[in-house]
Amino acid sequence: MKTDRTYYLISPEVLKSDIVEETYSGNTFGVYSAMTEILSGGTGGSSLLTGLTIPIVFTQSFNDLGYYTPFDGYIIQKDVVNNFVYSGNPNNGFEVFVYNTSDRDFKKFLQLADYVIDWGDGSSTQKINETAPTYLSHTFPFAGDFEIKITQSNPWGVTEVKKVITVPMVGATIPNPDGTITFTPQGGSWAGTPLSYDYIFEGDAENNIQYQISSNHTQVPFVVSGFTTSQLTSLSSYGSVRYATNVPIFQNGQLLGVIDEITTDYTAYTINDIEYYDYPDGTTIFIENSSGITANDISVSAITKQEVLLDMVSSPEIQSEVFIDRGKNSAFEGLERLGEVDNIGDLTRYGYGFYKINEN
């Protein structure tokens, strides 16, 4: 899949107007200043640059959406290094059962260190190396909110999964039942710097239409503007006056648009409720009020897009089909393959030299 990258140069010489002015001997002129001062030299450390606009280039068309096919049902959570689920005892609201749901049985490198659980009530920590359906139970001494944390250390870093529970667990509301994961790398440029996020947060999908529509997240309608190519020829007429103002143009019985104004500075016209302005230098801008994503634009269904079907807008006709095994390719490939190696001899023979062995 092609990825477009746009780079913006932030430097004084690319600015179109002066930011800082000085007067010397009665003459006022602009001066260059360090970008640090420009970006923080305003009131309270604010930027001196106001009213900035950054153009965003859209080169895709509806063909780039690709052809969507029904969901095939094949989905798994990959690389579960550390996670757990919990449940309560229906007969004792203070007792909690915790199940280790990590991929310890399938990824041998996870067996290099223990999983340690902290119940969050001041009691001693415990090891929880056995995975579900085996569980650990704990009875909390008093009611309240407690943060259960499971920590696992391996050669690449330390992972922590934290989940807050309320006991007694009867009618309790859990704000983030899926918890927060924190990873602290052991080496590299980010060694010792914890990185954390909620497993489920506000940006994750709420699978209902009303949550996804734009009016829930911003004020609508909002203005969308940008550069485009001229559409004026769509409003041309037959006769001696090819482009006449205030004359509605119809297409297939429906109103297409109208030319609003023609001056020496610009030509203004409207097509399908979108305003266009053509300038003598060949530049065309458009201005449109958008409601963003509305309930008419989306539906609740499970779909997936195959990259091979990009640029296709209809169902392809398959006359013959070839399966290509591309093998494994992931950030953890080397680690996952170690799970198939039992000794040094296997390591040297594995995958026709997949691992490079240095002998001293």
C-alpha positions as CSV (number, residue, x, y, z in Angstrom):
1,M,0.0,0.0,0.0
2,K,1.4,3.4,-1.0
3,T,1.9,5.9,1.8
4,D,2.1,9.6,1.1
5,R,4.3,11.8,3.3
6,T,4.1,15.6,3.4
7,Y,7.0,17.6,5.0
8,Y,6.6,21.2,6.2
9,L,9.6,23.5,6.7
10,I,9.3,25.6,9.8
11,S,11.9,28.4,9.4
12,P,11.8,32.2,9.4
13,E,12.7,32.5,5.7
14,V,9.6,30.6,4.5
15,L,7.2,33.0,6.2
16,K,5.4,35.4,3.9
17,S,5.2,38.4,6.3
18,D,7.3,39.9,9.0
19,I,6.7,38.6,12.5
20,V,9.0,41.0,14.4
21,E,9.5,44.7,13.3
22,E,12.1,47.2,14.5
23,T,12.4,50.9,13.8
24,Y,15.8,52.4,13.2
25,S,16.5,56.0,12.1
26,G,12.8,56.4,11.3
27,N,12.7,53.3,9.1
28,T,10.6,50.3,10.1
29,F,11.8,46.9,8.8
30,G,11.3,43.3,9.7
31,V,14.0,41.2,11.4
32,Y,14.6,37.5,11.7
33,S,14.4,36.0,15.1
34,A,15.0,32.5,16.5
35,M,12.0,30.2,16.0
36,T,12.1,29.5,19.8
37,E,11.3,33.2,20.4
38,I,8.7,33.3,17.7
39,L,6.9,30.2,19.0
40,S,7.0,31.2,22.7
41,G,7.6,35.0,22.7
42,G,4.0,36.0,23.1
43,T,1.9,36.7,26.3
44,G,2.4,33.9,28.8
45,G,4.8,32.0,26.5
46,S,2.3,31.8,23.7
47,S,3.3,31.8,20.0
48,L,3.7,35.0,18.0
49,L,2.2,33.2,15.0
50,T,-1.6,33.5,14.8
51,G,-4.1,32.6,12.2
52,L,-1.8,30.0,10.7
53,T,-3.1,27.6,8.1
54,I,-1.4,24.4,6.9
55,P,-2.6,23.0,3.6
56,I,-3.5,19.3,3.6
57,V,-3.1,17.6,0.2
58,F,-5.7,14.9,-0.6
59,T,-4.7,12.9,-3.7
60,Q,-7.0,10.0,-3.2
61,S,-10.3,9.5,-4.9
62,F,-13.2,7.2,-4.2
63,N,-11.3,4.4,-6.0
64,D,-8.8,4.4,-3.1
65,L,-11.5,3.2,-0.8
66,G,-11.3,-0.2,-2.3
67,Y,-13.8,-3.0,-2.4
68,Y,-15.1,-4.1,1.0
69,T,-15.8,-7.8,1.6
70,P,-17.8,-9.4,4.4
71,F,-15.8,-10.1,7.6
72,D,-14.3,-13.6,7.5
73,G,-14.4,-14.0,11.3
74,Y,-10.7,-14.7,11.6
75,I,-9.4,-12.3,14.3
76,I,-7.1,-12.9,17.3
77,Q,-5.3,-10.6,19.7
78,K,-1.6,-10.8,18.8
79,D,1.4,-10.7,21.2
80,V,-0.5,-10.8,24.5
81,V,2.5,-10.5,26.7
82,N,0.6,-9.6,29.9
83,N,-3.1,-9.5,30.6
84,F,-5.6,-10.9,33.0
85,V,-9.4,-11.1,33.7
86,Y,-11.2,-11.2,37.0
87,S,-14.5,-12.2,38.4
88,G,-16.3,-12.1,41.7
89,N,-17.7,-14.7,44.0
90,P,-21.5,-14.4,43.9
91,N,-21.7,-15.7,47.5
92,N,-19.0,-13.4,48.9
93,G,-18.7,-9.9,47.4
94,F,-15.2,-9.5,49.0
95,E,-13.6,-12.5,47.2
96,V,-12.1,-12.0,43.7
97,F,-10.8,-14.5,41.2
98,V,-8.0,-13.5,38.8
99,Y,-7.1,-15.5,35.7
100,N,-3.7,-15.0,33.8
101,T,-4.6,-14.7,30.1
102,S,-1.1,-14.1,28.8
103,D,0.3,-16.2,25.9
104,R,2.8,-17.9,28.3
105,D,2.0,-21.4,27.0
106,F,2.6,-20.4,23.4
107,K,5.5,-18.0,23.6
108,K,8.4,-19.6,25.4
109,F,10.3,-16.3,25.9
110,L,7.5,-15.3,28.3
111,Q,8.6,-18.1,30.6
112,L,11.9,-16.4,31.3
113,A,10.4,-14.5,34.3
114,D,7.5,-14.8,36.7
115,Y,4.2,-13.0,36.7
116,V,3.7,-11.2,40.0
117,I,0.3,-10.0,41.2
118,D,-0.2,-7.1,43.7
119,W,-3.7,-7.0,45.1
120,G,-3.5,-3.4,46.1
121,D,-4.6,-3.8,49.7
122,G,-1.2,-4.0,51.3
123,S,-1.0,-7.8,51.4
124,S,2.0,-9.7,50.1
125,T,2.5,-10.2,46.4
126,Q,2.0,-13.6,44.8
127,K,3.2,-15.4,41.7
128,I,0.6,-16.2,39.1
129,N,2.5,-18.1,36.4
130,E,-0.3,-20.6,35.6
131,T,-2.7,-19.4,32.9
132,A,-6.4,-19.7,32.7
133,P,-8.5,-21.7,33.6
134,T,-6.2,-21.9,36.7
135,Y,-6.8,-18.9,38.9
136,L,-5.8,-17.1,42.1
137,S,-8.4,-16.0,44.7
138,H,-8.1,-13.2,47.2
139,T,-10.5,-12.0,49.9
140,F,-10.2,-8.2,50.6
141,P,-10.4,-7.2,54.2
142,F,-12.7,-4.2,53.8
143,A,-14.9,-2.4,51.2
144,G,-13.4,0.1,48.8
145,D,-11.6,0.6,45.5
146,F,-8.5,-1.5,44.9
147,E,-6.0,-1.5,42.0
148,I,-4.9,-5.0,41.0
149,K,-1.6,-5.1,39.2
150,I,0.2,-7.9,37.4
151,T,3.9,-7.3,36.6
152,Q,6.0,-9.4,34.2
153,S,9.7,-8.7,33.4
154,N,11.6,-10.1,30.4
155,P,14.8,-9.2,28.6
156,W,13.1,-6.5,26.6
157,G,11.3,-4.7,29.3
158,V,8.7,-4.7,32.1
159,T,5.0,-4.8,31.5
160,E,2.4,-3.9,34.0
161,V,-1.4,-4.3,33.7
162,K,-3.5,-2.5,36.2
163,K,-7.3,-2.8,36.8
164,V,-9.3,-1.0,39.4
165,I,-12.1,-3.0,41.1
166,T,-14.7,-2.1,43.7
167,V,-15.5,-4.4,46.6
168,P,-18.0,-5.7,47.4
169,M,-18.5,-6.6,43.8
170,V,-22.2,-6.3,43.9
171,G,-23.7,-3.6,41.6
172,A,-20.3,-1.9,41.3
173,T,-19.6,0.3,38.3
174,I,-16.1,-0.2,36.9
175,P,-14.8,2.9,35.0
176,N,-12.2,1.0,32.9
177,P,-12.8,-2.8,33.2
178,D,-10.1,-3.6,30.6
179,G,-7.4,-1.8,32.5
180,T,-4.2,0.1,31.7
181,I,-1.0,-1.4,30.3
182,T,2.4,0.1,31.0
183,F,5.6,-1.0,29.2
184,T,9.1,0.1,30.4
185,P,11.9,-0.8,27.9
186,Q,15.0,-2.3,29.3
187,G,17.4,-0.9,26.7
188,G,17.6,1.5,23.8
189,S,16.9,5.2,23.6
190,W,13.7,4.9,25.7
191,A,15.2,2.7,28.4
192,G,13.5,3.3,31.7
193,T,10.8,5.5,30.2
194,P,7.3,4.0,30.9
195,L,4.8,4.1,28.1
196,S,1.2,3.5,29.1
197,Y,-2.3,3.5,27.6
198,D,-5.8,2.2,28.4
199,Y,-6.7,-1.0,26.7
200,I,-10.1,0.6,25.9
201,F,-10.1,4.4,25.7
202,E,-12.3,7.2,24.3
203,G,-10.8,6.8,20.8
204,D,-11.7,3.1,20.5
205,A,-14.7,2.2,18.5
206,E,-18.2,2.3,20.1
207,N,-20.1,0.1,17.7
208,N,-23.2,2.3,17.4
209,I,-24.0,4.9,14.8
210,Q,-25.0,7.8,17.2
211,Y,-21.5,7.7,18.9
212,Q,-19.6,7.9,15.6
213,I,-21.4,10.8,13.9
214,S,-19.4,14.1,13.9
215,S,-21.9,16.2,15.7
216,N,-21.0,14.3,18.9
217,H,-17.4,15.5,18.7
218,T,-17.5,18.9,17.1
219,Q,-19.9,21.7,16.2
220,V,-21.6,21.3,12.8
221,P,-21.7,22.5,10.2
222,F,-18.1,23.4,9.9
223,V,-16.3,25.0,7.0
224,V,-14.1,22.9,4.7
225,S,-11.9,24.8,2.2
226,G,-8.9,24.1,0.0
227,F,-7.4,24.2,-3.4
228,T,-8.8,22.3,-6.4
229,T,-9.1,22.5,-10.2
230,S,-11.6,24.8,-11.9
231,Q,-15.1,23.4,-12.5
232,L,-16.3,26.4,-14.4
233,T,-16.7,24.5,-17.7
234,S,-19.5,22.5,-16.1
235,L,-21.6,25.7,-16.1
236,S,-21.0,26.7,-19.7
237,S,-24.1,27.5,-21.9
238,Y,-24.8,27.4,-25.6
239,G,-25.1,30.7,-27.4
240,S,-23.3,34.0,-27.7
241,V,-22.7,34.3,-23.9
242,R,-21.0,31.1,-22.8
243,Y,-20.8,32.1,-19.1
244,A,-23.7,34.1,-17.9
245,T,-24.2,35.1,-14.3
246,N,-27.3,34.3,-12.2
247,V,-28.5,31.7,-14.8
248,P,-29.2,28.3,-13.2
249,I,-27.7,25.4,-15.0
250,F,-29.6,22.1,-14.9
251,Q,-28.3,18.6,-15.5
252,N,-30.6,15.6,-16.0
253,G,-33.4,17.7,-14.7
254,Q,-31.6,18.6,-11.5
255,L,-30.1,22.0,-10.5
256,L,-26.4,21.7,-11.0
257,G,-25.2,25.2,-10.1
258,V,-25.0,28.9,-11.1
259,I,-22.3,31.5,-11.8
260,D,-22.6,34.1,-9.1
261,E,-20.2,36.8,-10.1
262,I,-17.5,37.5,-12.7
263,T,-15.0,40.2,-12.0
264,T,-11.4,41.1,-13.0
265,D,-10.2,39.6,-9.7
266,Y,-12.1,36.3,-9.6
267,T,-15.0,34.3,-10.9
268,A,-17.4,33.0,-8.2
269,Y,-19.8,30.1,-8.9
270,T,-21.7,27.4,-7.0
271,I,-21.9,23.7,-7.9
272,N,-23.9,21.3,-5.8
273,D,-23.9,23.8,-2.9
274,I,-20.1,24.1,-3.0
275,E,-18.7,27.6,-3.6
276,Y,-15.8,27.9,-6.1
277,Y,-13.5,30.9,-6.8
278,D,-11.3,31.0,-9.9
279,Y,-8.5,33.5,-9.9
280,P,-6.6,34.9,-12.9
281,D,-3.4,33.0,-11.9
282,G,-5.1,29.7,-12.4
283,T,-5.7,29.1,-8.7
284,T,-9.1,27.7,-7.7
285,I,-10.4,27.4,-4.1
286,F,-13.5,25.8,-2.8
287,I,-15.6,26.5,0.3
288,E,-18.2,24.1,1.7
289,N,-20.2,23.7,4.9
290,S,-19.9,20.1,6.0
291,S,-21.7,18.1,8.6
292,G,-18.9,15.6,8.7
293,I,-20.0,12.0,9.2
294,T,-23.7,11.7,9.6
295,A,-26.0,8.7,10.4
296,N,-26.7,8.3,6.6
297,D,-23.0,7.7,5.9
298,I,-22.4,4.7,8.1
299,S,-23.9,1.4,9.1
300,V,-23.2,-1.1,11.9
301,S,-21.7,-4.2,10.4
302,A,-18.4,-6.1,10.5
303,I,-16.4,-5.5,7.3
304,T,-12.8,-5.8,6.3
305,K,-10.8,-4.5,3.4
306,Q,-8.3,-6.6,1.5
307,E,-5.4,-4.6,0.2
308,V,-5.3,-6.6,-3.1
309,L,-8.7,-5.0,-3.8
310,L,-7.6,-1.4,-3.6
311,D,-8.7,0.7,-6.6
312,M,-11.6,-1.7,-7.2
313,V,-15.1,-0.4,-6.7
314,S,-17.0,-3.5,-7.6
315,S,-16.8,-7.1,-6.9
316,P,-14.0,-8.7,-9.0
317,E,-14.5,-11.8,-11.1
318,I,-12.1,-14.5,-10.0
319,Q,-11.3,-16.9,-12.8
320,S,-8.3,-18.6,-11.1
321,E,-6.8,-18.3,-7.7
322,V,-3.3,-18.8,-6.4
323,F,-2.3,-19.0,-2.8
324,I,1.1,-17.4,-1.8
325,D,2.6,-18.2,1.5
326,R,4.6,-15.1,2.5
327,G,5.8,-16.6,5.8
328,K,6.1,-14.7,9.1
329,N,6.9,-11.1,9.2
330,S,6.5,-9.2,12.4
331,A,8.4,-7.3,15.0
332,F,8.5,-10.4,17.2
333,E,9.3,-12.9,14.5
334,G,12.8,-13.6,15.8
335,L,11.4,-14.1,19.3
336,E,8.5,-16.2,18.2
337,R,10.8,-18.5,16.2
338,L,12.9,-19.0,19.4
339,G,9.9,-20.9,20.7
340,E,10.8,-23.7,18.2
341,V,14.4,-24.0,19.3
342,D,15.3,-26.3,22.2
343,N,19.2,-26.2,22.2
344,I,22.2,-24.6,20.6
345,G,22.4,-27.3,17.9
346,D,18.8,-26.5,16.8
347,L,19.7,-22.8,16.8
348,T,22.6,-23.3,14.4
349,R,20.5,-25.5,12.0
350,Y,17.3,-23.6,12.3
351,G,15.8,-22.2,9.1
352,Y,19.0,-22.7,6.9
353,G,20.9,-20.1,8.8
354,F,18.0,-17.9,10.0
355,Y,20.0,-17.0,13.1
356,K,23.6,-15.8,12.7
357,I,25.9,-17.5,15.2
358,N,29.2,-15.8,16.1
359,E,31.8,-18.2,17.3
360,N,34.7,-16.9,19.4
